[in-house]
Amino acid sequence: MELTLWTYEGPPHVGAMRIATSMKGVHYVLHAPQGDTYADLLFTMIERRDSRPPVTYTTFQARDLGGDTAELVKSAVRDAYERFKPDAMLVGESCTAELIQDQPGSLAMSMGLPIPVVPLELPAYSKKENWGASETFYHLVRTLLLPLAPTPGSPARPSVAAAAARDHRRPRCNLLGGTALGFRNRDDVREITRLLQDIGVDVHVCAPLNATVADIRSMPDADFNVVLYPEVADTTARWLQKTFGLPTVRTVPIGVLATREFVEEVGKVAGVDVSALLERERAGSAQVDASRSLLPWYSRSVDSTYLTGKRVFVFGDATHVMAAARMAKDELGFTVVGIGTYAREYARPIRELAASLGVEALISDDYLAVEQRVTELAPELVLGTQMERHIAKRLGVPCAVISAPIHVQDVPARHSPQMGFEGANVIFDTWVHPLMMGLEEHLLHMFKDDFEFSDGATPSHLHASPASISQPSRGDAMGGQRVTPFTARAAIELEAPEAASAVGFAEEEDEEAALVSVAPVTTSWLAPAEVELNKIPFFVRGKVRRNTERYALEHGIAHITVDTLYDAKAFYGR
């Protein structure tokens, strides 16, 4: 076990919280000590939900450990039932309570409550949040539907088209996988529901998001299942297919190409004609006035030619990473230089995808390893989670969030899906605009010495005042040689931070003495070289600066000139 400041996934009981909070009429009793009661913060602060999560804690304290903590569980279960009157109850324990081994699920089962009670055994020290959500959803569905399972020898389930024709209705499906705290799950469900309705397919149940216990019990009445988020719904869908014969659509509709494939698969499973819709969204020929998604046209437009070949690093949960890597390569013309996931359960498909892209996959839940990989690859765009947004900001690289974990800014009030044709529009805007604004920022920086674009210039849409007009310093106006020192200390910290701290660089006042003891070399940038460096696009400027400074140190160059800059470029470009 490692002490860390950040984790991509919480313990599995957080996944169980997500299932309970997603549904209506389901309550979760969690055996947990004081300090583990953070469900309100997770859901009301990040998602701005209008109700508190349906979670009751036993909140035992240190003094309770010498007494009967099992009785605390029974009291909490009894009080939760009497107060909230749920239709079903989940009972589990947090990672701390797991050490006590009170088995709260078994205790609740023995109480004889008149509602279904689902005991959860979620090993906190070997599994993570998404696995916990998947197991909770599966056990809840299995508990509610097992009594309705067909007996051996029952007639085979009719085909989707035959069942729809027999009942004089349109085909219908279950949408599986959407949860609270999922990345844009609410908007994805709304978008895919609309898309399916246009195809000629009705949504029977959406679960677990907004589902009731009665909805879960009616799931076998659908004709097939659609798995939107495999991390949560794949296990349940497989059980439904095995037990009730429900076919499963597994294509995740993120991106124009994947959405077309999704529509084709739904049409095949449901027995409906989807050719008209696909004709309007024909890849490579979609037009602004006929297509729902403008991405195919925008990605071919003049402005987007600037984006071709941009180097992209992708990291997050497996579903969004695989979809984002495909979109980046096949739909936007980016170059994927690295991919990775924190979901170890999906390490194999991520590695296979990485091999097809000619890159090495990063399978890790250590954000420091992710930051190191981003630094090494020096991409021009990072697609990741909330943590990658912080990493990219420190490195001065544009970033777009594509996956949970998220923060409040990733739960917009507007309709902002990731799936379907409209989702492709949202993704185009989200990914491309940071690059375009980065280009604008670079151009402004190039011309910052012009009086109209200097940092002190009044914005063009505001009235100028004499006090706001900045005057350049005499040294700058006369072309003075400003120097920026780059010392051995900086070099050591850049290449080996641990070595820097080992030689005593912790205190700034001791810097000079430390430099003398390590290496007496001092390198500085002359003003013309700085000007030339600033002409280089911001997304590779840091790498060029580091290479030039390393080259100068290795060759004993005290002052970096424009010639040094280009000598270093030639040296490392060989």
C-alpha positions in Angstrom: 0.0 0.0 0.0 1.3 3.5 -0.9 0.5 6.9 0.6 -0.7 9.2 -2.2 -2.2 12.6 -2.6 -4.5 11.4 -5.5 -6.4 8.3 -6.5 -8.1 7.7 -9.8 -10.6 5.3 -8.2 -12.0 5.2 -4.7 -12.5 1.9 -2.8 -15.3 -0.4 -4.0 -17.9 0.8 -1.5 -17.8 4.2 -3.4 -18.9 2.2 -6.5 -21.8 0.8 -4.5 -22.7 4.4 -3.4 -22.8 5.4 -7.1 -25.3 2.6 -7.8 -27.5 3.5 -4.9 -27.5 7.2 -5.7 -28.3 6.5 -9.3 -31.5 4.6 -8.5 -34.8 5.5 -6.9 -36.1 3.6 -3.9 -32.8 1.9 -3.1 -31.0 2.6 0.2 -27.4 1.7 1.1 -26.4 1.0 4.7 -22.7 1.2 5.1 -20.8 -0.1 8.1 -18.2 2.6 8.5 -16.4 4.6 11.2 -16.6 8.4 11.6 -14.5 9.9 8.9 -15.7 7.7 6.1 -19.0 9.7 5.8 -18.2 11.6 2.6 -21.0 10.6 0.3 -22.6 14.0 0.6 -19.5 15.7 -0.6 -19.1 13.4 -3.6 -22.5 13.8 -5.0 -23.9 17.1 -3.9 -20.7 19.1 -4.4 -19.5 17.6 -7.7 -22.7 16.7 -9.4 -24.8 19.4 -7.7 -27.6 16.9 -7.1 -30.8 18.2 -5.6 -31.0 15.5 -3.0 -28.7 13.8 -0.6 -27.3 10.3 -1.5 -29.4 7.5 0.0 -26.6 6.3 2.3 -26.9 5.6 6.1 -23.7 5.0 8.1 -23.2 3.1 11.3 -20.5 5.6 12.2 -18.8 3.5 15.0 -16.1 5.1 17.0 -13.0 3.8 18.7 -14.8 3.3 22.0 -17.3 1.1 20.3 -14.7 -1.5 19.2 -14.7 -3.0 22.7 -18.4 -3.5 22.6 -21.0 -5.0 20.2 -20.5 -3.3 16.8 -22.8 -5.9 15.2 -25.7 -4.4 17.2 -24.8 -1.1 15.7 -25.3 -2.6 12.2 -28.7 -4.0 13.1 -29.8 -0.7 14.6 -28.7 1.3 11.5 -30.5 -1.1 9.2 -33.7 -1.1 11.2 -33.6 2.7 11.5 -32.9 3.2 7.8 -35.8 1.0 6.8 -38.3 2.7 9.2 -37.2 6.2 8.2 -36.8 5.8 4.4 -39.1 2.9 3.5 -37.0 1.8 0.6 -38.0 -0.8 -2.0 -34.6 -2.6 -1.7 -31.6 -2.2 0.5 -27.9 -2.6 -0.1 -25.7 -3.5 3.0 -22.0 -3.4 3.0 -18.9 -2.1 4.8 -16.1 0.4 4.2 -12.4 -0.5 3.9 -11.9 0.3 7.6 -14.9 -1.7 8.8 -13.8 -4.7 6.7 -11.0 -5.2 9.3 -13.6 -5.8 12.0 -15.3 -8.6 10.1 -18.8 -8.0 11.4 -20.3 -9.2 8.1 -23.1 -6.6 8.0 -24.7 -8.1 5.0 -25.4 -11.4 6.7 -26.6 -9.6 9.8 -29.1 -7.6 7.7 -30.3 -10.7 5.9 -31.1 -12.3 9.2 -33.4 -9.5 10.3 -36.3 -10.6 8.1 -37.1 -7.2 6.5 -40.1 -7.3 4.1 -37.9 -5.9 1.2 -35.1 -7.4 -0.8 -31.8 -7.1 1.0 -28.6 -7.3 -1.1 -25.5 -8.2 1.0 -22.3 -6.8 -0.6 -18.9 -8.3 -0.1 -16.5 -5.8 -1.7 -12.8 -6.5 -0.9 -11.5 -3.0 -0.4 -7.8 -3.9 -0.4 -7.7 -5.6 -3.8 -10.5 -4.0 -5.8 -11.5 -0.5 -6.9 -14.5 1.7 -7.4 -15.6 0.7 -10.9 -15.4 -3.0 -10.0 -17.5 -2.2 -6.9 -20.1 -0.5 -9.0 -20.2 -3.4 -11.4 -20.6 -6.0 -8.7 -23.2 -4.0 -6.9 -25.3 -3.6 -10.0 -25.0 -7.3 -10.9 -25.9 -8.6 -7.4 -28.9 -6.2 -7.2 -30.2 -7.2 -10.6 -29.6 -10.9 -9.9 -31.3 -10.7 -6.5 -34.4 -9.1 -8.0 -34.6 -11.2 -11.2 -33.5 -14.6 -10.2 -37.0 -15.6 -9.0 -38.3 -14.6 -12.5 -35.8 -16.7 -14.4 -37.3 -19.2 -16.9 -37.1 -22.8 -15.8 -35.2 -25.4 -17.8 -37.2 -26.6 -20.8 -39.1 -23.3 -21.2 -39.8 -22.2 -24.8 -37.0 -20.4 -26.5 -37.2 -16.6 -26.6 -38.5 -15.3 -30.0 -36.4 -13.0 -32.1 -36.7 -9.3 -31.5 -38.6 -8.7 -34.7 -41.0 -11.6 -34.1 -41.7 -10.4 -30.5 -42.3 -6.8 -31.7 -44.6 -8.0 -34.5 -46.5 -10.3 -32.1 -47.2 -7.5 -29.6 -47.8 -4.9 -32.3 -45.1 -2.6 -31.0 -41.7 -1.3 -31.9 -38.5 -3.1 -30.6 -37.4 -2.0 -27.2 -34.1 -2.2 -25.3 -32.5 -1.6 -21.9 -29.8 1.0 -21.7 -27.2 -0.3 -19.1 -24.3 1.3 -17.3 -25.1 4.9 -16.7 -24.4 6.0 -13.1 -24.0 9.0 -10.8 -20.5 10.5 -11.0 -20.0 9.0 -14.4 -18.5 11.3 -17.1 -21.5 12.9 -18.9 -23.6 9.8 -18.3 -26.8 11.8 -17.8 -26.3 13.5 -21.2 -25.2 10.4 -23.0 -28.4 8.5 -21.9 -30.5 11.4 -23.2 -28.7 11.5 -26.5 -28.7 7.8 -27.2 -32.4 7.5 -26.2 -33.2 10.1 -28.9 -31.0 8.3 -31.4 -32.7 5.0 -30.8 -36.1 6.5 -31.1 -35.2 7.9 -34.5 -34.0 4.5 -35.5 -37.3 3.0 -34.5 -36.3 1.5 -31.1 -37.8 2.4 -27.8 -35.9 2.5 -24.5 -37.7 0.2 -22.0 -35.5 0.6 -18.9 -32.4 2.8 -18.3 -30.4 1.3 -15.4 -29.0 1.9 -13.0 -29.4 5.7 -13.7 -32.9 6.7 -12.7 -34.2 3.2 -12.4 -36.6 1.8 -9.8 -36.8 -1.6 -8.3 -39.9 -2.2 -10.5 -37.9 -1.2 -13.5 -35.3 -3.7 -12.7 -37.9 -6.4 -12.4 -39.3 -5.6 -15.8 -35.9 -5.7 -17.7 -36.6 -9.2 -19.2 -39.6 -7.6 -21.0 -37.1 -5.8 -23.3 -35.9 -7.3 -26.5 -32.2 -6.7 -26.1 -29.7 -4.8 -24.0 -27.4 -1.9 -24.9 -24.2 -1.6 -22.9 -23.1 2.0 -22.8 -20.4 1.6 -20.1 -18.8 -1.9 -20.0 -16.9 -1.1 -16.7 -20.3 -1.0 -14.9 -22.7 -3.1 -17.0 -20.8 -5.8 -18.8 -21.2 -8.4 -16.1 -24.9 -7.8 -15.7 -25.5 -7.9 -19.4 -23.7 -11.2 -19.7 -25.9 -12.7 -17.0 -29.1 -11.3 -18.6 -28.1 -12.8 -21.9 -27.3 -16.2 -20.3 -30.4 -16.3 -18.1 -33.1 -14.6 -20.2 -31.6 -14.8 -23.7 -31.5 -11.1 -24.1 -29.0 -10.2 -27.0 -26.5 -7.5 -26.3 -25.3 -4.5 -28.3 -21.7 -3.8 -27.2 -20.5 -1.1 -29.6 -19.9 2.1 -27.6 -21.1 5.0 -29.7 -18.4 7.6 -29.1 -17.3 9.3 -32.3 -19.0 9.4 -35.7 -17.5 6.1 -36.9 -18.4 4.3 -33.7 -21.9 5.8 -33.7 -22.4 4.5 -37.3 -21.3 1.0 -36.2 -23.6 1.3 -33.2 -26.6 2.1 -35.4 -25.7 -0.8 -37.8 -25.5 -3.2 -34.8 -28.8 -2.0 -33.4 -30.5 -2.3 -36.8 -29.2 -5.9 -37.1 -30.2 -7.0 -33.6 -33.6 -5.2 -33.7 -34.4 -6.0 -37.3 -35.0 -2.4 -38.4 -33.9 -0.5 -41.5 -31.3 2.1 -40.6 -30.0 2.9 -44.1 -31.7 6.3 -44.3 -30.0 7.5 -41.2 -26.7 6.1 -42.1 -26.9 7.7 -45.6 -27.2 11.2 -43.9 -24.1 10.4 -41.8 -22.0 8.8 -44.4 -18.3 9.0 -43.3 -16.3 11.4 -45.4 -19.2 13.1 -47.1 -21.3 14.5 -44.3 -22.5 18.0 -45.0 -23.3 20.9 -42.7 -27.0 21.1 -43.8 -27.7 17.4 -43.8 -25.8 15.8 -40.9 -26.3 15.7 -37.2 -22.6 15.7 -36.6 -20.5 18.5 -38.0 -17.2 16.8 -37.0 -16.6 15.1 -40.4 -17.0 18.5 -42.1 -15.2 20.6 -39.6 -12.3 18.1 -39.5 -11.9 18.7 -43.3 -12.3 22.4 -43.1 -9.4 24.8 -43.8 -8.8 25.8 -40.1 -8.5 22.2 -39.1 -5.6 21.5 -41.4 -3.5 23.1 -38.7 -4.5 20.2 -36.4 -3.3 17.4 -38.7 -0.6 15.4 -37.0 -0.9 16.9 -33.6 0.7 14.7 -31.0 -1.8 13.5 -28.4 -1.6 11.5 -25.2 -4.7 9.8 -23.9 -5.3 8.5 -20.4 -8.5 7.6 -18.4 -10.9 4.7 -18.0 -10.8 2.0 -20.7 -14.0 2.8 -22.5 -13.2 6.5 -23.1 -9.5 5.9 -23.8 -10.2 3.4 -26.5 -12.9 5.6 -28.1 -10.7 8.8 -27.8 -7.7 7.1 -29.3 -9.7 6.0 -32.3 -11.4 9.4 -32.8 -8.0 11.2 -32.5 -6.4 9.0 -35.1 -9.2 8.3 -37.6 -11.5 11.3 -37.3 -9.3 14.2 -36.5 -6.0 13.2 -38.0 -4.0 13.4 -34.7 -1.0 11.3 -33.9 -1.5 9.2 -30.8 1.9 9.1 -29.1 0.7 7.4 -25.9 -2.3 5.8 -24.2 -3.0 4.4 -20.8 -5.6 3.5 -18.2 -5.9 3.2 -14.5 -8.4 0.3 -14.9 -6.2 -2.8 -14.6 -9.2 -5.0 -15.5 -8.9 -3.7 -19.0 -5.2 -3.8 -19.4 -5.3 -6.4 -22.2 -7.5 -4.5 -24.7 -5.6 -1.3 -23.9 -2.3 -3.0 -24.6 -3.7 -4.5 -27.9 -4.8 -1.0 -28.9 -1.5 0.5 -28.1 0.3 -2.2 -30.1 -1.9 -1.4 -33.1 -0.9 2.3 -32.7 2.8 1.5 -32.4 3.0 2.9 -28.8 3.5 1.5 -25.4 0.5 1.4 -23.0 0.7 2.8 -19.5 -1.3 0.7 -17.1 -1.0 2.5 -13.7 -3.1 4.2 -11.1 0.0 6.3 -10.0 -0.5 9.9 -11.2 3.3 10.5 -10.8 3.9 7.8 -13.4 1.4 9.4 -15.7 3.1 12.8 -15.3 6.5 11.3 -16.0 5.1 9.7 -19.2 3.5 13.0 -20.3 6.8 14.8 -19.7 8.8 12.3 -21.7 6.4 12.3 -24.6 5.9 16.1 -24.7 2.5 15.9 -26.5 0.7 18.9 -27.9 -2.6 17.8 -26.4 -3.5 15.7 -23.3 -6.8 13.9 -23.1 -7.4 12.6 -19.6 -9.1 13.0 -16.3 -9.2 15.8 -13.8 -5.7 14.8 -12.7 -4.3 15.1 -16.2 -5.7 18.6 -16.4 -3.5 19.6 -13.5 -0.5 17.7 -15.0 -1.0 19.5 -18.3 -1.4 22.9 -16.7 2.0 22.5 -14.8 3.6 21.5 -18.1 2.0 24.2 -20.1 0.2 21.8 -22.5 -3.5 22.1 -23.6 -5.8 19.5 -22.1 -9.4 18.2 -22.4 -11.1 16.0 -19.9 -12.5 12.8 -21.4 -13.0 10.5 -18.4 -13.9 10.2 -14.7 -12.7 11.1 -12.2 -14.1 14.5 -12.7 -14.8 17.7 -10.8 -17.7 20.2 -10.8 -16.6 22.0 -14.0 -17.0 18.7 -15.9 -20.7 18.5 -15.0 -22.1 21.4 -17.1 -25.6 22.7 -16.9 -26.0 22.5 -20.7 -26.6 19.3 -22.6 -23.1 18.1 -23.3 -23.0 14.4 -24.3 -20.0 12.4 -25.4 -22.0 9.7 -27.3 -23.9 9.8 -30.5 -23.6 12.3 -33.4 -24.1 15.3 -31.1 -21.5 13.9 -28.8 -19.0 14.0 -31.6 -19.8 17.7 -32.0 -19.1 18.3 -28.3 -15.9 16.3 -28.5 -14.7 18.3 -31.5 -15.2 21.6 -29.7 -13.7 20.3 -26.5 -10.5 18.9 -28.1 -9.9 21.4 -30.8 -10.5 24.7 -29.1 -7.6 24.4 -26.7 -5.3 23.9 -29.6 -6.7 26.8 -31.6 -6.6 29.1 -28.6 -3.1 27.9 -28.0 -2.1 29.0 -31.5 -3.7 32.4 -30.9 -1.7 32.6 -27.6 1.5 31.7 -29.4 0.9 34.4 -32.1 0.2 37.0 -29.4 3.3 36.0 -27.6 5.4 36.3 -30.8 4.2 39.9 -31.3 4.3 40.9 -27.7 7.0 43.5 -28.4 4.6 45.4 -30.7 3.0 48.3 -28.9 -0.5 47.0 -29.8 0.1 43.5 -28.3 2.3 44.2 -25.3 1.2 42.9 -21.9 0.5 46.4 -20.8 -1.7 47.4 -23.8 -5.3 48.1 -23.1 -7.7 45.5 -24.7 -9.0 46.7 -28.0 -12.6 46.7 -26.8 -11.9 49.0 -23.9 -11.0 52.7 -23.9 -7.3 53.4 -23.5 -6.1 55.8 -20.8 -2.6 57.4 -20.6 -1.9 55.6 -17.3 -2.6 52.2 -18.9 -0.2 52.7 -21.7 3.0 51.0 -20.7 6.4 52.3 -21.8 9.2 49.9 -22.6 12.3 50.1 -20.4 15.3 51.9 -21.7 17.2 48.6 -21.7 14.6 46.9 -23.8 14.3 49.8 -26.2 18.1 50.0 -26.7 18.2 46.2 -27.3 20.0 45.6 -24.0 21.3 42.1 -23.3 18.9 40.6 -20.7 20.2 37.4 -19.4 18.3 34.6 -17.8 20.6 32.4 -15.7 20.5 28.7 -16.0 22.7 27.0 -13.5 23.8 23.5 -12.7 21.2 23.5 -9.9 18.4 23.9 -12.5 20.0 21.2 -14.7 20.2 18.7 -11.8 16.6 19.5 -10.7 15.4 19.1 -14.2 17.1 15.7 -14.9 17.2 14.2 -11.4 15.1 15.9 -8.7 16.2 13.3 -6.2 19.8 14.2 -6.8 19.1 17.8 -6.3 17.6 17.3 -2.9 20.5 14.9 -2.0 23.1 17.6 -2.5 21.2 20.1 -0.3 19.2 22.3 -2.6 16.3 22.6 -0.2 17.1 26.1 1.0 17.3 29.0 -1.5 19.8 30.9 0.6 22.2 28.0 0.4 22.0 27.9 -3.4 25.3 29.5 -4.2 27.3 27.2 -1.8 25.5 24.2 -3.2 26.3 25.2 -6.7 30.0 25.5 -6.0 30.1 22.1 -4.4 28.3 20.4 -7.3 29.4 22.2 -10.5 30.7 25.7 -11.0 29.1 26.0 -14.5 26.6 28.8 -15.1 24.7 29.2 -18.4 22.5 32.1 -19.3 20.3 33.1 -22.2 21.0 36.3 -24.1 18.1 38.5 -25.2 18.2 37.6 -29.0 18.2 33.9 -28.1 15.2 34.4 -25.8 13.4 36.3 -28.6 14.1 33.5 -31.1 13.0 30.8 -28.5 9.7 32.6 -28.0 9.0 32.2 -31.8 8.8 28.5 -31.2 5.3 27.2 -30.6 4.5 27.0 -26.9 3.8 23.2 -26.9 7.4 22.3 -27.8 9.1 25.4 -26.4 9.8 23.7 -23.1 11.5 20.8 -24.7 13.6 23.1 -27.0 14.7 25.1 -23.9 15.7 22.0 -22.0 17.6 20.5 -24.9 19.4 23.8 -25.6 20.4 24.3 -21.9 21.6 20.7 -21.7 23.6 21.2 -24.9 25.2 24.4 -23.5 26.1 22.8 -20.2 27.7 19.8 -21.9 29.7 21.9 -24.2 30.8 24.5 -21.6 28.9 27.4 -23.3 28.4 30.2 -20.8 26.0 32.4 -22.8 23.3 30.9 -25.1 23.0 32.7 -28.4 20.8 32.2 -31.4 23.6 30.1 -32.9 23.7 27.9 -29.8 19.9 27.4 -30.1 20.2 26.1 -33.7 23.4 24.1 -33.0 21.5 22.3 -30.2 18.6 21.7 -32.6 20.9 20.2 -35.2 22.7 18.1 -32.5 19.5 16.5 -31.1 17.9 16.3 -34.5 20.5 13.8 -35.8 
